[in-house]
Every structure is written in structure tokens, then in C-alpha cells.
Amino acid sequence: MKKNTYKIQYAPPTVSDFMALRMSIGWEVIDSTMSKASLDNSLFHVTVYQQLAQSEILVAMGRVIGDGAMYFYLQDIIVLPEFQGQGLGQLVMSEIESYLTQTAKNGATIGLLAAKGKESFYQRFGYIQRPNELLGNGMCKFIHDE
């Protein structure tokens, strides 16, 4: 990875950049008002932009949501498909882990839902798969109009 061609920021991306990055990996299109509210209510953001001659493009991001005390949740760890395999996911996770090391205190829980087949990526950072001897399956519920 050529570090001099990337710029790291600790602020949310624009709603349009966020939605375009999500769509680039096949995630569902979501309402822009909900996207803005979600980004605004996050605890921590890391965004990675590729520097171009006169502009920049969002190529990777991640964020932390939660109550900021007992529960933290990793969300939207995304790398633009044509930039995958260049260490940007590792960079995003390293920045998130640095934030969590400073913020999450003894007894806090940090969770995430890994995309299918990406579990081993998160295991490198100390995350464990469920179910296991101690913990049952992780679960979620999606809200959709009928």
C-alpha cells in the first residue's frame, strides 16, 4: 500500500459517499435520512480516501457505534472492491482497535457481525466466533416494509 496516496480522516463520510461505498459491495440501498442519522450518531469514524490530482475518492471506512461505555459495536467495515487486498481493511481495523484500546474499559463488550467468509479477518484482531463453548449464536433482525 502506498501510504502517500491515501488520506486517513476521523470524521464521517458524506452520505452520498457512504451509500456509494455500501452499494459497491452489494449491500442494500438505504434511506439517505436514516444514513445521515446513523453516521451522526456513531462514536468513532475512520475513513480512507485515495488522493487524486484534483479530488479524492472514499476507498475504505469503518465506524464504532454503541453506548460509549459498556457496549461497542463495529459497523460498516468496507473497502471498495477494486482496492481490496491492499491492506486498507487492516489499516481501518488498526485505527478502530486503537480507539477501542483508549475508550473501552475492563468489562466492556465489543461486537460485530462479520460478512460471510470474513470471520478469519476479524479473528486476527482477537474477535471470537459464535457459537462456541461459552456463547450461543449471534442473532439479528432486519426491518423491511412488507
BELLINGI-V389397 format. One line per field, one symbol per residue. ss: DSSP state (a for helix, b for strand, c for the rest). psi: psi as a letter, one per 20 degrees, with the letter a starting at -180 (. if undefined). burial: + if it has 16 or more other C-alpha atoms within 10 Angstrom, else -. Layout:
ss=???
psi=???
burial=???
This chain:
ss=ccaaabbbbcccccaaaaaaaaaacccccccaaaaaaaaacccbbbbbbbbccccbbbbbbbbbbbccccbbbbbbbbbcaaaccccaaaaaaaaaaaaaaaacccccbbbcccccccaaaaaccccccccccccccccccccccc
psi=pohiiqppqlqqrqgggghggghhjjqqprphghggggghjqhqqpqpppprgjaqpoiqrqrpraijfhpqppqlopppgiiqjjjhgggghggghgghhhgprpiqpprqoqqpijghghhhjjqqqqrahhqaqqqrpppqq.
burial=-----+-+---++-+--+++++------------++--+--+-+++++++-------+++++++++-+---+++++++++-------++-+++-+++-++---+-----++-++-------+------+-----------------
